[in-house]
């Protein structure tokens, strides 16, 4: 069961990363959860509250939440190195690492750079392919728009894709949480991440080298990262498990937390405490 929750700050050069460390006397290794764009670590609240048999570490990425806003462009390598530095700061060697959307791509980058530190992967509503020329231009144009206009208009536009319209009506508190995270994201930080995202590598080949248990989750109605992307990862990653959560869009962990938590709990139970 959970013992304590520490809210901490880790400094990586000029950047500070804020995080929650939910300690437990249960199974190891710890679970680290990486939020997507344009969110913050509170998007994992239903999972943190549910998992009481394992230590859970949840950071705010640089540029988001309460972490340092770095304007310009944030390469995905910087996000992955922040996580590795946080683990060193906490004295943690190996982890189960999970992420949703952009967070899932950061998980893939972490695997590319630090595969020896991983004991399991959670890839939720994400895609491994690199951007093409057209989509890369669109990400950079969106970054410019966020700096120019702020987050409000963008947040209103994408909410029905983040949360399925039926769930916006059925679960207004969930919609308000998602909308609040998006509106509250620092525009410069979100733009910097999008510029870095436009230049991320293709992860399909590196995912074929995954040798740890992997859970892939996707919402049945996700328009941003459709089921076909999840199936591609499932085909590429040896022995992976694919779970489709019906009636959800891009945020199944918030739209259907009980189903998401059940899948995550079953997955975590398969990971041995020792290699």
C-alpha positions as CSV (number, residue, x, y, z in Angstrom):
1,X,0.0,0.0,0.0
2,X,1.1,3.6,-0.5
3,X,3.2,5.0,2.3
4,X,4.1,8.6,1.3
5,X,3.8,11.2,-1.4
6,X,6.7,13.5,-2.0
7,X,6.5,16.5,-4.2
8,X,10.0,17.3,-5.3
9,X,12.1,19.4,-7.7
10,X,15.0,18.0,-9.7
11,X,17.4,20.4,-11.4
12,X,19.0,19.4,-14.7
13,X,21.3,22.3,-15.6
14,X,19.2,25.4,-15.8
15,X,16.0,23.4,-16.0
16,X,13.9,22.3,-13.0
17,X,11.6,19.3,-13.2
18,X,8.8,19.1,-10.6
19,X,7.5,15.6,-9.8
20,X,5.4,13.6,-7.5
21,X,6.9,10.5,-5.9
22,X,4.2,8.1,-4.5
23,X,6.2,5.7,-2.5
24,X,5.0,2.2,-1.7
25,X,6.3,-0.9,0.2
26,X,5.0,-3.0,-2.7
27,X,6.5,-4.5,-5.8
28,X,9.4,-3.1,-7.7
29,X,10.6,-1.7,-10.1
30,X,8.8,1.7,-9.9
31,X,6.4,2.9,-12.5
32,X,7.2,6.3,-14.2
33,X,4.3,7.9,-16.1
34,X,5.0,10.6,-18.8
35,X,2.1,13.0,-19.7
36,X,1.3,14.1,-23.2
37,X,0.9,17.4,-24.9
38,X,-0.4,19.8,-23.8
39,X,-1.0,18.4,-20.4
40,X,0.7,18.0,-17.0
41,X,1.3,15.3,-14.5
42,X,-2.3,15.6,-13.1
43,X,-3.5,13.6,-16.2
44,X,-2.4,10.5,-14.4
45,X,-4.4,11.1,-11.3
46,X,-6.8,8.1,-11.7
47,X,-3.8,5.8,-12.2
48,X,-1.8,7.1,-9.3
49,X,-4.9,6.7,-7.0
50,X,-5.5,3.2,-8.2
51,X,-2.0,1.8,-8.1
52,X,-1.2,1.1,-4.4
53,X,1.2,-1.8,-4.7
54,X,4.0,-0.1,-6.5
55,X,6.0,3.1,-6.3
56,X,4.8,5.6,-8.9
57,X,6.8,8.6,-10.1
58,X,5.1,11.3,-12.2
59,X,7.0,14.3,-13.5
60,X,6.0,17.4,-15.3
61,X,7.9,17.6,-18.5
62,X,10.1,20.6,-19.1
63,X,7.9,23.3,-20.6
64,X,4.7,22.0,-19.0
65,X,3.0,22.1,-15.6
66,X,5.3,23.5,-12.9
67,X,8.6,22.7,-14.6
68,X,10.8,25.2,-16.3
69,X,9.6,26.7,-19.6
70,X,12.3,26.5,-22.2
71,X,11.4,28.5,-25.4
72,X,12.6,27.6,-28.8
73,X,12.8,23.9,-29.6
74,X,12.9,20.9,-27.2
75,X,14.4,17.8,-28.8
76,X,13.0,14.5,-27.6
77,X,16.4,13.6,-26.4
78,X,16.2,16.4,-23.8
79,X,12.9,15.0,-22.4
80,X,14.4,11.5,-22.2
81,X,17.6,12.8,-20.5
82,X,15.5,14.7,-18.0
83,X,13.8,11.5,-17.0
84,X,17.1,9.6,-16.7
85,X,18.5,12.5,-14.6
86,X,15.5,12.4,-12.4
87,X,16.0,8.6,-11.8
88,X,19.6,9.2,-10.9
89,X,18.5,12.0,-8.5
90,X,16.1,9.5,-6.9
91,X,18.6,6.6,-6.9
92,X,16.4,4.5,-9.1
93,X,18.1,2.2,-11.6
94,X,15.3,0.4,-13.4
95,X,11.7,1.3,-14.1
96,X,8.5,0.4,-15.9
97,X,8.0,3.5,-18.1
98,X,4.7,4.6,-19.5
99,X,3.4,7.5,-21.6
100,X,0.4,8.7,-23.6
101,X,0.6,10.4,-27.0
102,X,3.7,12.6,-27.0
103,X,4.5,11.0,-23.7
104,X,4.5,7.6,-25.4
105,X,7.0,8.9,-28.0
106,X,9.2,10.2,-25.2
107,X,9.0,6.6,-23.8
108,X,10.2,5.3,-27.2
109,X,13.1,7.9,-27.2
110,X,14.0,6.8,-23.7
111,X,14.1,3.2,-24.9
112,X,16.3,4.2,-27.8
113,X,18.8,5.8,-25.5
114,X,18.5,3.9,-22.2
115,X,17.1,0.4,-22.9
116,X,19.1,-1.1,-20.0
117,X,17.1,0.9,-17.5
118,X,13.7,-0.5,-18.6
119,X,11.8,-3.4,-17.2
120,X,8.5,-2.8,-19.0
121,X,6.8,-0.3,-21.3
122,X,3.3,1.2,-21.5
123,X,2.5,2.9,-24.8
124,X,-0.9,4.6,-24.8
125,X,-2.5,6.4,-27.8
126,X,0.8,7.1,-29.5
127,X,2.5,6.5,-32.8
128,X,6.1,5.4,-33.6
129,X,6.4,6.9,-37.1
130,X,8.3,10.1,-37.8
131,X,6.6,13.1,-39.2
132,X,6.6,13.5,-43.0
133,X,7.4,16.8,-44.6
134,X,3.8,18.0,-44.6
135,X,3.0,17.0,-41.0
136,X,6.3,18.5,-39.8
137,X,5.4,21.8,-41.4
138,X,2.0,21.6,-39.7
139,X,3.6,21.0,-36.3
140,X,5.9,24.0,-36.7
141,X,3.0,26.2,-37.9
142,X,1.0,25.1,-34.8
143,X,3.9,26.0,-32.6
144,X,4.0,29.5,-34.1
145,X,0.3,29.8,-33.5
146,X,0.5,28.8,-29.9
147,X,3.1,31.4,-29.2
148,X,1.1,34.0,-31.2
149,X,-2.4,33.3,-29.9
150,X,-2.0,31.4,-26.6
151,X,-3.5,28.0,-25.8
152,X,-7.3,28.9,-25.5
153,X,-8.4,28.6,-29.1
154,X,-6.4,25.5,-29.7
155,X,-7.7,23.9,-26.6
156,X,-11.3,24.5,-27.5
157,X,-10.7,23.1,-31.0
158,X,-9.1,19.8,-30.1
159,X,-11.1,18.9,-27.0
160,X,-13.6,16.8,-29.0
161,X,-10.7,14.8,-30.3
162,X,-9.0,14.5,-27.0
163,X,-12.2,13.3,-25.3
164,X,-14.9,11.6,-27.3
165,X,-17.9,13.9,-27.7
166,X,-20.2,11.5,-25.9
167,X,-17.8,11.4,-22.9
168,X,-17.7,15.2,-22.9
169,X,-21.4,15.2,-22.3
170,X,-21.4,12.2,-20.0
171,X,-18.4,13.1,-17.9
172,X,-18.2,16.9,-17.8
173,X,-15.6,16.9,-15.0
174,X,-13.2,14.9,-17.2
175,X,-13.7,17.3,-20.0
176,X,-13.1,20.3,-17.7
177,X,-9.9,18.6,-16.4
178,X,-8.6,18.1,-19.9
179,X,-9.6,21.5,-21.1
180,X,-8.0,23.1,-18.0
181,X,-4.7,21.3,-18.5
182,X,-4.6,22.5,-22.1
183,X,-5.6,26.1,-21.4
184,X,-3.1,26.2,-18.6
185,X,-0.1,24.9,-20.6
186,X,2.6,27.5,-21.1
187,X,2.5,28.4,-24.8
188,X,6.3,28.7,-25.2
189,X,6.9,25.4,-23.6
190,X,4.2,23.6,-25.7
191,X,5.5,25.3,-28.9
192,X,9.1,24.2,-28.1
193,X,7.9,20.6,-27.7
194,X,6.0,20.7,-31.0
195,X,9.1,21.9,-32.8
196,X,11.1,19.1,-31.3
197,X,8.3,16.6,-32.1
198,X,8.4,17.7,-35.8
199,X,12.0,16.4,-35.9
200,X,11.7,13.2,-33.9
201,X,13.2,10.1,-35.4
202,X,11.2,7.1,-36.6
203,X,11.0,4.6,-33.8
204,X,9.6,1.5,-35.7
205,X,13.1,-0.1,-36.0
206,X,14.1,0.6,-32.4
207,X,10.8,-0.8,-31.2
208,X,11.6,-4.1,-32.9
209,X,14.5,-4.3,-30.4
210,X,12.3,-4.1,-27.3
211,X,12.9,-7.1,-25.0
212,X,10.7,-6.2,-22.1
213,X,7.0,-6.7,-21.4
214,X,5.0,-4.1,-23.3
215,X,1.4,-3.0,-23.0
216,X,-0.2,-1.0,-25.9
217,X,-3.5,0.8,-25.2
218,X,-5.6,2.8,-27.6
219,X,-9.0,4.4,-27.6
220,X,-11.4,2.9,-30.1
221,X,-12.3,6.3,-31.5
222,X,-8.9,8.0,-31.3
223,X,-8.4,10.2,-34.4
224,X,-4.9,11.5,-33.4
225,X,-3.3,8.0,-33.1
226,X,-5.8,5.5,-34.5
227,X,-6.0,1.8,-33.9
228,X,-3.8,1.1,-37.0
229,X,-0.9,2.8,-35.2
230,X,-1.4,0.7,-32.1
231,X,-1.5,-2.5,-34.2
232,X,1.7,-1.5,-36.0
233,X,3.5,-1.3,-32.6
234,X,1.9,-4.6,-31.5
235,X,3.2,-6.3,-34.6
236,X,6.7,-4.8,-34.2
237,X,7.2,-5.3,-30.5
238,X,7.8,-9.0,-29.7
239,X,5.3,-10.4,-27.2
240,X,3.4,-7.2,-26.7
241,X,-0.2,-6.9,-25.5
242,X,-2.7,-4.7,-27.3
243,X,-5.8,-3.4,-25.5
244,X,-8.5,-1.3,-27.2
245,X,-10.8,0.6,-24.9
246,X,-14.2,1.0,-26.5
247,X,-16.0,4.3,-26.6
248,X,-12.9,6.5,-25.9
249,X,-10.9,8.9,-27.9
250,X,-7.3,10.1,-27.1
251,X,-7.5,10.0,-23.3
252,X,-8.8,6.5,-22.3
253,X,-7.0,6.8,-19.0
254,X,-9.4,9.6,-18.1
255,X,-12.4,8.7,-20.1
256,X,-12.6,5.1,-18.9
257,X,-10.2,4.9,-16.0
258,X,-11.6,1.7,-14.6
259,X,-10.9,-0.2,-17.8
260,X,-7.5,1.4,-18.3
261,X,-6.5,0.7,-14.7
262,X,-7.6,-2.9,-15.1
263,X,-5.4,-3.4,-18.1
264,X,-2.5,-1.6,-16.5
265,X,-2.8,-3.6,-13.3
266,X,-2.8,-6.9,-15.1
267,X,0.2,-5.9,-17.0
268,X,2.2,-4.7,-14.0
269,X,1.4,-8.0,-12.3
270,X,3.3,-9.8,-15.0
271,X,6.6,-8.0,-14.4
272,X,8.9,-9.8,-12.1
273,X,10.6,-7.9,-9.3
274,X,14.0,-9.2,-10.4
275,X,15.4,-9.7,-13.9
